[in-house]
Amino acid sequence: MLCPETWNFKPAQHCFSIDRRDIEKDVIPEVIKTHYFNHSISVVLPDTVIVPDSLRNCLSEDTEYYRINALRVCDLLKREFIEAFVKNGEVSILTIDNKIDLQNSICVTPSGHLVLSLLTEDYQALGLEGKPSCFDYKPHTRYIVRIDLTNETFVPGKKNYERVRVALEERLKQNFDVILSWDPPDTKICPSSIAAWFYTHNYSVCLCHQKFSQKIEYSLTIPVLQEESNIDRFFEWLGVFSVGDIQFNEETDDYVTTYKCPSPSMYIGQMQHLKYTGFFTRKKVEEIYYALKEYALSRNALPWVSLDVQGFADSPVSWNLKEHTFFTDGDNSYTVVFRPRECIIRKSLSSNNRPKP
């Protein structure tokens, strides 16, 4: 592998896209549907004394997920697993504790794709068709293999299936520590069924819970989001607030931050900030989106409410099946802001930017 000191990449441009839509549109935004691996969710509610139960329950109920150590990737090819979980409902599996730019990683997306991100030596030993990483320059150090587990011809006995099975069983020596979650196709089916399946296949399954923090700020000034004049400054301020870089200074009797509140602004008596960290499927984020939109519509006097979603920095993919990298940026996030009559969505495009030599 090349020594990092010899690389001469220009820094990737940190850029965003902005999408506006009617707040009453009953359609889940593509930015939510195509973002599979969500690590943290942050909700900011200005002028809110009591968090509505519908939103709190949505954030805290049925959010457990599971950890499995030393997963053999070939077990994901078992026909009963594909039929029960990949083709029915949505399964999300992601390698953890691996550095995407330095180590092998895998994931299974809700779209039914098994994605292998492999160092060149392991890719060559595998013997499956893949593509060089789009972030690589010659000599290539990484390759990406994508396998559609839902393809009707991908069944035991077929040439393609057997070729993949042999490669993963006999040539992929590494096992992976993963987290996983399954959204069943029917609410009557228990999401823990996937944990039971792995347990019956001699895996130790660990139940994981989201981490929660709540912050309430009193008597502070917040920006008012206008049409175009201050939209970038608004999102910058919101990002600073969401990461907690706002503190109360007892000497000045005011809130201080490294980023000043942009104009125009308004004074409010109280602001709620809820943050959950762990592993959220896209289906759970859709539920949160609807709950937050319902609250915004019920409080027309609110200046805005926001939902910020951060993806995993070391996920093999970010949006859809687009390859993700951490080396140049690692940010795969988006923010949804509800304001009267409008929903504004800001999506980070940085993690898909190829560095320029």
C-alpha positions in Angstrom: 0.0 0.0 0.0 1.2 3.5 -0.8 2.5 5.6 2.1 0.0 8.3 2.9 2.8 10.9 3.0 3.3 10.3 -0.7 -0.3 11.1 -1.7 -0.9 14.5 -3.0 -4.7 14.9 -3.0 -6.4 18.2 -3.0 -9.0 18.4 -0.2 -12.5 17.3 -1.3 -15.0 20.1 -1.6 -17.6 20.0 1.1 -20.9 20.6 -0.8 -24.6 20.2 -0.2 -27.8 20.0 -2.2 -31.0 21.8 -1.1 -34.5 20.4 -1.9 -37.7 22.2 -1.1 -41.2 20.6 -1.0 -44.7 21.2 0.2 -44.9 20.2 3.8 -48.2 18.5 3.3 -46.9 16.1 0.6 -47.5 12.6 1.8 -44.4 11.2 0.1 -41.2 10.1 1.9 -38.3 12.1 0.5 -35.7 10.1 -1.5 -33.0 11.3 0.8 -34.5 9.1 3.5 -35.5 6.1 1.4 -32.0 5.8 -0.1 -29.9 6.3 3.1 -29.6 2.8 4.7 -27.2 3.0 7.6 -28.1 5.7 10.1 -26.0 6.2 13.2 -27.5 9.1 15.0 -30.8 11.2 15.0 -31.0 14.7 16.4 -34.3 16.5 16.8 -34.5 20.2 17.7 -37.9 21.7 18.8 -38.0 25.4 19.4 -40.7 26.9 21.7 -41.6 23.4 23.0 -42.2 22.6 26.6 -43.5 19.1 26.3 -42.2 16.7 23.7 -45.3 15.0 22.1 -45.7 11.3 23.0 -46.1 10.3 19.4 -42.6 11.6 18.6 -41.0 10.4 21.8 -42.5 6.9 21.4 -41.4 6.8 17.8 -37.8 7.6 18.8 -37.6 5.1 21.7 -39.9 2.1 20.9 -38.8 -0.9 18.8 -35.4 0.6 18.2 -33.3 -2.3 19.5 -30.8 -3.9 17.2 -28.3 -6.8 17.5 -24.6 -7.4 17.4 -23.0 -10.6 16.1 -19.3 -11.3 16.3 -17.3 -13.4 13.8 -20.1 -13.6 11.2 -19.2 -15.9 8.3 -20.4 -14.1 5.2 -21.3 -17.3 3.4 -24.1 -17.9 6.0 -25.9 -14.9 4.5 -26.3 -16.9 1.3 -28.4 -19.6 3.0 -31.7 -19.9 1.1 -33.9 -19.8 4.3 -32.2 -16.6 5.4 -32.7 -14.9 2.0 -36.3 -16.0 1.7 -37.3 -15.1 5.3 -35.5 -11.8 5.8 -34.0 -10.4 2.6 -37.0 -11.0 0.4 -39.5 -10.4 3.1 -39.2 -7.1 4.9 -35.9 -5.2 5.0 -32.7 -6.4 6.5 -29.8 -4.1 7.3 -26.4 -5.5 8.2 -23.2 -3.4 8.7 -19.6 -4.2 9.7 -18.5 -2.3 12.8 -15.0 -1.5 14.3 -13.4 -1.6 10.8 -11.9 1.3 9.0 -13.4 1.4 5.5 -10.3 2.9 3.9 -7.9 0.4 5.5 -9.7 -2.9 6.1 -12.3 -5.2 4.6 -16.0 -4.4 5.3 -19.4 -5.8 4.3 -23.0 -4.7 4.4 -26.4 -6.0 3.4 -28.8 -3.2 2.3 -32.6 -3.1 2.5 -32.6 -3.3 -1.3 -31.2 -6.8 -0.9 -27.6 -6.3 -2.0 -24.6 -7.8 -0.3 -21.7 -5.4 -0.7 -18.1 -6.4 -0.1 -15.4 -3.7 0.2 -12.1 -5.6 0.0 -8.4 -4.9 -0.1 -6.8 -5.9 -3.4 -5.1 -9.0 -2.1 -8.3 -10.4 -0.6 -10.3 -9.5 -3.7 -8.0 -11.3 -6.0 -8.1 -14.4 -3.8 -11.9 -14.3 -3.8 -12.2 -14.8 -7.6 -15.5 -12.9 -8.0 -16.2 -10.1 -10.4 -15.9 -6.6 -8.9 -14.8 -3.0 -9.7 -11.9 -1.0 -8.4 -12.9 1.5 -5.8 -13.9 4.8 -7.4 -11.7 6.6 -4.9 -8.6 4.6 -6.0 -5.9 5.6 -8.4 -3.6 3.0 -9.9 -2.2 0.8 -8.4 -5.7 -0.1 -7.0 -5.8 -0.9 -3.3 -9.5 -1.7 -3.0 -12.3 -3.4 -4.9 -16.1 -3.5 -4.5 -18.2 -6.6 -5.1 -22.0 -6.3 -5.2 -24.2 -9.3 -5.1 -28.0 -9.1 -5.6 -29.4 -11.6 -3.2 -33.0 -11.0 -4.5 -32.2 -12.0 -8.1 -34.6 -14.8 -9.1 -31.7 -16.8 -10.6 -29.6 -16.5 -7.4 -30.7 -19.8 -5.9 -28.8 -23.0 -4.9 -27.9 -25.1 -7.9 -27.5 -22.2 -10.3 -24.0 -21.4 -11.6 -23.9 -17.8 -10.3 -25.1 -18.8 -6.8 -22.7 -21.7 -6.5 -19.7 -19.7 -7.7 -20.4 -17.0 -5.1 -21.0 -19.6 -2.4 -17.8 -21.4 -3.0 -15.9 -18.2 -3.1 -17.3 -17.0 0.3 -17.1 -20.4 1.9 -13.6 -21.4 0.8 -11.7 -18.3 -0.1 -12.9 -15.5 2.2 -11.0 -16.3 5.3 -12.1 -13.3 7.4 -15.1 -13.2 9.7 -16.8 -9.9 10.5 -18.3 -8.2 13.6 -21.6 -6.7 12.5 -24.7 -5.0 13.8 -28.1 -5.8 12.2 -31.7 -5.0 12.3 -34.8 -6.4 10.5 -38.0 -4.6 9.6 -40.6 -7.3 9.0 -43.3 -7.0 6.3 -46.1 -7.2 8.9 -46.3 -5.5 12.3 -47.6 -8.8 13.7 -44.2 -10.4 13.0 -41.6 -9.9 15.7 -38.4 -8.1 14.5 -36.4 -10.3 16.8 -37.0 -13.3 14.5 -33.7 -12.5 12.8 -31.9 -12.8 16.1 -33.5 -16.2 16.7 -32.3 -17.4 13.3 -28.7 -16.5 14.0 -28.9 -18.0 17.5 -30.1 -21.3 16.0 -27.1 -21.2 13.7 -24.7 -21.2 16.6 -24.0 -17.4 16.8 -23.9 -15.5 20.1 -26.4 -12.6 19.6 -26.1 -9.5 21.7 -29.1 -7.2 22.1 -28.2 -3.5 21.7 -30.0 -0.3 22.7 -29.9 3.2 21.4 -28.2 5.8 23.6 -30.4 8.8 24.4 -29.6 12.4 25.6 -31.9 15.3 26.1 -31.0 19.0 26.4 -33.3 21.8 27.3 -32.1 25.4 26.7 -33.9 28.4 28.1 -34.2 32.0 27.0 -32.1 32.0 23.9 -32.0 33.6 20.4 -32.5 31.4 17.4 -32.3 32.2 13.7 -35.4 32.6 11.5 -35.1 30.7 8.3 -35.9 32.9 5.3 -36.2 32.1 1.6 -32.5 32.2 0.4 -30.7 35.0 2.2 -29.5 33.1 5.2 -30.1 29.4 4.5 -26.4 28.4 4.6 -25.9 30.3 7.8 -29.0 28.8 9.3 -27.8 25.3 8.7 -24.3 26.1 10.1 -25.9 27.4 13.3 -28.1 24.4 13.6 -25.1 22.1 13.2 -23.3 23.9 15.9 -26.3 23.7 18.2 -26.8 20.0 17.5 -23.3 19.0 18.4 -23.6 20.8 21.7 -21.2 23.7 21.0 -23.5 26.2 22.8 -22.9 26.9 26.5 -24.3 29.3 29.1 -21.9 31.9 30.4 -22.9 32.9 33.9 -20.7 36.0 33.8 -22.5 37.5 30.8 -25.8 35.8 31.6 -26.0 34.7 27.9 -25.4 31.8 25.6 -22.0 31.7 23.9 -20.9 29.7 20.9 -18.1 29.6 18.3 -20.8 30.5 15.7 -23.0 33.5 16.3 -26.7 33.4 15.6 -27.3 34.8 12.1 -29.9 37.4 11.3 -32.8 37.6 11.2 -33.4 36.0 14.6 -36.0 35.7 17.3 -36.1 35.2 21.1 -37.7 32.1 22.5 -38.3 30.9 26.1 -37.3 27.2 25.6 -35.9 24.8 23.2 -35.8 21.0 23.3 -32.9 18.9 21.8 -33.3 15.1 21.6 -30.4 13.0 20.4 -30.4 9.2 19.8 -27.3 7.3 18.8 -27.0 3.6 17.7 -28.3 2.0 14.6 -31.5 3.1 12.8 -33.0 1.6 9.7 -34.5 3.7 7.0 -38.0 2.5 8.0 -37.5 3.8 11.6 -36.4 7.2 10.2 -39.5 7.3 8.0 -41.6 6.9 11.1 -39.7 9.7 12.8 -40.2 11.9 9.8 -43.9 11.5 9.8 -44.2 12.0 13.6 -42.2 15.2 13.3 -44.2 16.5 10.3 -47.4 15.9 12.2 -46.1 17.9 15.1 -45.0 20.7 12.9 -48.4 20.9 11.2 -50.1 21.0 14.6 -48.0 23.9 15.7 -48.3 26.4 12.9 -46.8 29.2 15.1 -43.5 27.4 15.4 -40.7 29.1 13.4 -39.3 25.6 12.4 -38.5 22.2 13.8 -35.6 20.0 12.5 -34.4 16.5 12.0 -30.7 15.7 11.5 -29.6 12.2 10.5 -25.9 11.2 10.5 -24.7 8.1 8.7 -21.9 5.7 9.8 -18.5 7.1 8.8 -17.2 3.6 7.9 -20.1 2.3 5.9 -19.3 0.7 2.6 -22.1 2.7 0.9 -23.8 6.0 1.6 -26.7 6.9 -0.7 -28.3 3.9 -2.5 -25.3 1.7 -3.5 -22.9 4.6 -4.0 -19.5 3.8 -2.6 -18.5 5.7 0.5 -15.1 6.7 1.8 -13.9 8.2 5.1 -10.4 9.3 3.9 -11.5 12.4 2.1 -14.5 13.3 4.4 -16.8 10.6 5.7 -19.8 12.9 6.1 -23.0 11.2 4.8 -25.7 13.1 6.5 -28.9 15.1 5.8 -31.1 17.6 7.7 -34.8 18.1 7.3 -36.3 21.4 8.5 -40.1 21.8 8.7 -41.4 25.4 8.6 -44.8 26.8 7.8 -46.0 25.4 4.5 -42.6 24.1 3.5 -40.1 21.3 4.1 -36.4 22.0 3.3 -33.9 19.1 3.0 -30.2 19.6 3.0 -28.1 16.7 1.9 -24.3 16.3 2.2 -22.6 15.3 -1.0 -19.1 15.1 0.3 -18.6 11.4 0.9 -19.1 10.6 -2.8 -16.6 13.1 -4.0 -13.5 11.6 -5.5 -10.3 13.4 -4.5 -8.5 15.2 -7.2 -4.8 14.3 -7.7 
